[in-house]
């Protein structure tokens, strides 16, 4: 019983780190992957660099998309699209 008592604080630190740091990050990555997979033509999006545009075409071969902006059409990787900013942009106004 004494051996387990020595490792108990270390085990508790790992459990706390898992539930407050590792698990939320894994959930966030899963949500971002789902968001990029559900993109469709006509969606208004914002890239992580702040570029606003509308999805014109999706390429499944190299996992990219073409965005139409006021400056023209640009090709971006789907991972460059910000999930948080795009959902705020498409949220209905109250």
TORBADREN-85533 format. One line per 5 residues: number of its first residue (from 1); their letters; for each residue x, y, z of N, C-alpha, C, O, CB. Coordinates in steps of 0.001 Angstrom, whole numbers, padded with zeros to 6 digits, always signed. Glycine has a CB too. Layout:
N
NUM> A> X/Y/Z/X/Y/Z/X/Y/Z/X/Y/Z/X/Y/Z; ... $
//
This chain:
94
1> XXXXX> +000824/-001193/+000000/+000000/+000000/+000000/+000864/+001251/+000000/+000463/+002288/-000527/-000935/+000001/+001201; +002059/+001154/+000595/+002950/+002300/+000653/+003489/+002695/-000701/+003721/+003876/-000960/+004083/+002018/+001574; +003697/+001696/-001589/+004215/+001988/-002924/+003209/+002777/-003756/+003591/+003678/-004502/+004580/+000693/-003642; +001953/+002448/-003634/+000909/+003152/-004381/+000783/+004586/-003862/+000529/+005505/-004640/-000454/+002404/-004266; +000954/+004779/-002577/+000872/+006106/-001986/+001936/+007049/-002509/+001714/+008258/-002575/+000980/+006008/-000500 $
6> XXXXX> +003089/+006513/-002884/+004149/+007358/-003442/+003799/+007839/-004845/+004133/+008962/-005222/+005474/+006596/-003469; +003128/+006990/-005615/+002817/+007326/-007005/+001464/+008005/-007172/+001139/+008471/-008265/+002855/+006084/-007848; +000681/+008068/-006120/-000656/+008661/-006196/-000638/+010122/-006658/-001448/+010477/-007514/-001328/+008569/-004845; +000240/+010988/-006138/+000256/+012369/-006637/+000604/+012460/-008126/+000050/+013289/-008847/+001248/+013192/-005835; +001520/+011609/-008579/+001897/+011610/-009995/+000727/+011152/-010869/+000498/+011707/-011944/+003123/+010701/-010226 $
11> XXXXX> +000001/+010157/-010417/-001165/+009659/-011149/-002245/+010734/-011204/-002868/+010930/-012248/-001719/+008372/-010492; -002474/+011430/-010097/-003476/+012500/-010068/-003100/+013644/-011001/-003968/+014216/-011661/-003649/+013027/-008644; -001821/+013983/-011062/-001362/+015043/-011973/-001634/+014640/-013410/-002092/+015465/-014200/+000147/+015334/-011775; -001365/+013400/-013765/-001619/+012931/-015120/-003109/+012960/-015447/-003491/+013368/-016543/-001071/+011522/-015303; -003948/+012534/-014515/-005405/+012523/-014743/-005925/+013949/-014941/-006725/+014196/-015843/-006142/+011844/-013552 $
16> XXXXX> -005484/+014870/-014117/-005903/+016270/-014251/-005419/+016849/-015577/-006173/+017538/-016264/-005365/+017113/-013074; -004171/+016575/-015940/-003638/+017071/-017219/-004434/+016501/-018386/-004695/+017212/-019356/-002143/+016705/-017368; -004819/+015249/-018311/-005587/+014638/-019390/-006943/+015322/-019554/-007328/+015680/-020668/-005778/+013140/-019126; -007668/+015503/-018450/-009016/+016061/-018549/-009051/+017556/-018818/-010039/+018047/-019365/-009762/+015779/-017297; -008017/+018297/-018457/-008030/+019744/-018667/-007190/+020208/-019845/-007340/+021347/-020286/-007557/+020427/-017437 $
21> XXXXX> -006306/+019360/-020371/-005446/+019805/-021466/-005533/+018893/-022694/-005770/+019380/-023800/-004010/+019879/-020989; -005351/+017616/-022526/-005256/+016704/-023668/-006633/+016436/-024282/-006788/+016545/-025499/-004606/+015382/-023238; -007616/+016095/-023482/-008945/+015749/-023986/-009616/+016909/-024728/-010155/+016686/-025811/-009827/+015303/-022839; -009608/+018144/-024192/-010223/+019247/-024949/-009529/+019514/-026284/-010187/+019864/-027264/-010208/+020513/-024116; -008210/+019354/-026328/-007484/+019564/-027579/-007869/+018506/-028610/-008024/+018820/-029790/-005966/+019539/-027332 $
26> XXXXX> -008023/+017272/-028179/-008434/+016206/-029095/-009843/+016457/-029621/-010120/+016212/-030795/-008365/+014839/-028396; -010738/+016946/-028757/-012111/+017258/-029178/-012121/+018405/-030180/-012871/+018376/-031155/-012985/+017614/-027959; -011297/+019404/-029942/-011207/+020545/-030853/-010696/+020115/-032228/-011221/+020554/-033250/-010290/+021625/-030264; -009680/+019263/-032256/-009153/+018767/-033526/-010201/+017964/-034285/-010308/+018065/-035507/-007913/+017910/-033288; -010971/+017170/-033556/-012027/+016375/-034175/-013099/+017285/-034774/-013576/+017032/-035880/-012653/+015414/-033147 $
31> XXXXX> -013481/+018345/-034050/-014481/+019290/-034549/-013986/+020038/-035779/-014754/+020252/-036716/-014857/+020283/-033457; -012714/+020440/-035795/-012158/+021145/-036948/-012095/+020238/-038171/-012355/+020680/-039290/-010763/+021682/-036621; -011753/+018976/-037961/-011702/+018027/-039075/-013104/+017822/-039647/-013276/+017763/-040864/-011099/+016671/-038617; -014104/+017714/-038771/-015487/+017554/-039213/-015957/+018797/-039975/-016633/+018683/-040998/-016410/+017285/-038006; -015596/+019987/-039473/-015975/+021242/-040127/-015393/+021313/-041543/-016104/+021655/-042488/-015497/+022453/-039291 $
36> XXXXX> -014112/+020992/-041691/-013491/+021083/-043015/-014046/+020025/-043963/-014099/+020250/-045172/-011970/+020936/-042902; -014460/+018874/-043434/-015042/+017838/-044288/-016453/+018215/-044745/-016899/+017771/-045803/-015073/+016500/-043547; -017160/+019032/-043954/-018537/+019414/-044278/-018641/+020691/-045103/-019748/+021151/-045386/-019319/+019584/-043014; -017512/+021270/-045492/-017567/+022468/-046329/-018244/+022140/-047650/-018071/+021052/-048198/-016149/+023039/-046574; -019015/+023093/-048152/-019691/+022889/-049432/-019659/+024188/-050229/-019343/+025253/-049698/-021157/+022408/-049220 $
41> XXXXX> -019982/+024082/-051477/-020007/+025265/-052339/-020996/+026287/-051810/-022087/+025941/-051359/-020363/+024881/-053782; -020600/+027547/-051872/-021476/+028626/-051438/-021285/+029037/-049993/-021829/+030061/-049580/-022881/+028231/-051644; -020529/+028273/-049203/-020281/+028644/-047810/-019400/+029881/-047744/-018403/+029989/-048457/-019626/+027480/-047043; -019780/+030806/-046884/-018940/+031975/-046631/-017981/+031606/-045504/-018401/+031111/-044458/-019804/+033250/-046264; -016686/+031852/-045725/-015669/+031442/-044759/-014654/+032560/-044548/-014574/+033518/-045316/-014961/+030158/-045230 $
46> XXXXX> -013888/+032397/-043482/-012767/+033288/-043187/-011557/+032404/-042949/-011632/+031438/-042189/-013060/+034221/-041943; -010448/+032725/-043591/-009238/+031943/-043370/-008587/+032369/-042061/-008959/+033388/-041479/-008253/+032108/-044549; -007620/+031593/-041602/-006932/+031909/-040358/-006110/+033182/-040479/-005775/+033804/-039471/-006040/+030756/-039946; -005783/+033574/-041709/-005048/+034823/-041914/-005980/+036021/-042049/-005512/+037156/-042141/-004171/+034715/-043149; -007309/+035784/-042063/-008263/+036886/-042079/-008894/+037178/-043426/-009599/+038178/-043558/-007601/+038096/-041602 $
51> XXXXX> -008670/+036352/-044423/-009225/+036569/-045753/-010671/+036070/-045790/-010942/+034922/-045437/-008368/+035853/-046831; -011593/+036926/-046216/-013010/+036575/-046325/-013285/+036118/-047750/-012750/+036681/-048705/-013929/+037781/-045939; -014118/+035097/-047887/-014458/+034633/-049225/-015597/+033642/-049203/-016126/+033291/-048148/-013257/+034013/-049886; -015967/+033192/-050408/-017036/+032217/-050567/-016445/+031013/-051299/-015699/+031170/-052266/-018267/+032826/-051348; -016780/+029818/-050834/-016248/+028596/-051431/-016872/+028414/-052810/-018094/+028367/-052950/-016528/+027355/-050524 $
56> XXXXX> -016009/+028312/-053837/-016467/+028129/-055206/-016316/+026679/-055636/-017195/+026128/-056299/-015699/+029045/-056154; -015195/+026057/-055257/-014927/+024685/-055679/-014151/+023959/-054592/-013340/+024562/-053889/-014148/+024659/-057013; -014402/+022661/-054458/-013695/+021821/-053491/-012963/+020723/-054251/-013529/+020092/-055144/-014682/+021212/-052437; -011707/+020499/-053895/-010902/+019474/-054545/-010600/+018386/-053524/-009907/+018630/-052537/-009586/+020074/-055135; -011123/+017184/-053764/-010922/+016073/-052833/-009537/+015448/-052990/-009039/+014807/-052064/-011997/+015010/-053043 $
61> XXXXX> -008915/+015630/-054149/-007621/+014993/-054401/-006524/+015546/-053491/-005786/+014778/-052875/-007222/+015180/-055860; -006415/+016858/-053404/-005377/+017463/-052558/-005967/+018214/-051361/-005269/+018994/-050715/-004520/+018416/-053386; -007252/+017981/-051063/-007940/+018542/-049898/-007820/+020071/-049854/-007491/+020652/-048820/-007374/+017935/-048608; -008088/+020691/-050973/-008026/+022148/-051064/-009382/+022680/-051512/-010286/+021920/-051860/-006907/+022599/-052045; -009501/+024004/-051493/-010716/+024640/-051978/-010348/+025958/-052644/-009304/+026548/-052367/-011730/+024865/-050824 $
66> XXXXX> -011216/+026393/-053512/-011017/+027672/-054202/-012025/+028653/-053622/-013230/+028402/-053604/-011186/+027530/-055771; -011492/+029788/-053145/-012331/+030830/-052563/-012444/+031989/-053533/-011463/+032389/-054160/-011766/+031307/-051210; -013651/+032525/-053650/-013880/+033714/-054458/-013897/+034915/-053522/-014704/+034985/-052595/-015214/+033607/-055274; -013002/+035852/-053776/-012934/+037069/-052980/-013178/+038251/-053900/-013392/+038080/-055100/-011563/+037198/-052251; -013145/+039438/-053341/-013318/+040630/-054181/-012113/+040824/-055093/-012214/+041518/-056105/-013529/+041884/-053309 $
71> XXXXX> -010977/+040223/-054754/-009768/+040348/-055562/-009678/+039275/-056640/-008838/+039382/-057533/-008546/+040281/-054676; -010502/+038263/-056586/-010468/+037178/-057556/-010613/+035845/-056851/-011115/+035762/-055730/-009171/+037215/-058369; -010161/+034800/-057538/-010248/+033455/-056972/-008875/+033020/-056468/-007860/+033215/-057137/-010790/+032448/-058022; -008863/+032427/-055273/-007631/+031971/-054648/-007802/+030534/-054176/-008875/+030144/-053715/-007237/+032891/-053471; -006731/+029750/-054297/-006761/+028355/-053857/-006123/+028253/-052479/-005010/+028730/-052261/-006028/+027430/-054871 $
76> XXXXX> -006844/+027624/-051548/-006370/+027453/-050176/-006505/+026002/-049764/-007351/+025274/-050283/-007147/+028363/-049205; -005673/+025590/-048836/-005831/+024305/-048186/-006992/+024429/-047213/-007167/+025481/-046599/-004518/+023859/-047462; -007786/+023384/-047059/-008952/+023467/-046184/-008556/+023695/-044722/-009341/+024247/-043950/-009784/+022197/-046303; -007364/+023281/-044342/-006936/+023486/-042954/-006655/+024958/-042669/-006504/+025333/-041506/-005689/+022651/-042653; -006580/+025796/-043692/-006342/+027225/-043503/-007625/+027982/-043183/-007578/+029181/-042908/-005697/+027813/-044742 $
81> XXXXX> -008756/+027309/-043212/-010031/+027963/-042929/-010314/+027890/-041442/-010240/+026819/-040839/-011182/+027316/-043736; -010638/+029030/-040852/-010880/+029126/-039415/-012301/+028699/-039095/-013263/+029260/-039619/-010625/+030557/-038911; -012427/+027694/-038225/-013742/+027205/-037846/-014485/+028235/-037000/-015665/+028490/-037239/-013618/+025885/-037087; -013808/+028834/-036008/-014478/+029770/-035108/-014972/+031012/-035845/-016119/+031424/-035674/-013538/+030177/-033983; -014112/+031601/-036656/-014492/+032831/-037361/-015575/+032568/-038402/-016470/+033393/-038583/-013269/+033458/-038031 $
86> XXXXX> -015503/+031430/-039087/-016497/+031121/-040108/-017859/+030841/-039501/-018877/+031228/-040075/-016049/+029934/-040931; -017901/+030177/-038350/-019198/+029934/-037727/-019788/+031228/-037187/-021006/+031405/-037207/-019069/+028902/-036603; -018945/+032134/-036705/-019453/+033448/-036261/-020000/+034230/-037449/-021011/+034922/-037327/-018335/+034264/-035554; -019338/+034122/-038593/-019770/+034843/-039791/-021113/+034334/-040262/-021953/+035131/-040679/-018736/+034709/-040909; -021347/+033027/-040209/-022575/+032442/-040717/-023677/+032325/-039673/-024772/+031855/-039983/-022286/+031099/-041278 $
91> XXXX> -023404/+032746/-038440/-024423/+032669/-037386/-025549/+033661/-037680/-025296/+034780/-038125/-023797/+032955/-035989; -026791/+033247/-037429/-027905/+034193/-037659/-027865/+035328/-036648/-027566/+035124/-035471/-029271/+033466/-037578; -028169/+036516/-037124/-028172/+037691/-036237/-029425/+037698/-035382/-030489/+037267/-035827/-028077/+039001/-037052; -029302/+038184/-034165/-030444/+038227/-033244/-031138/+039554/-033304/-032121/+039769/-032595/-030005/+037946/-031823 $
//
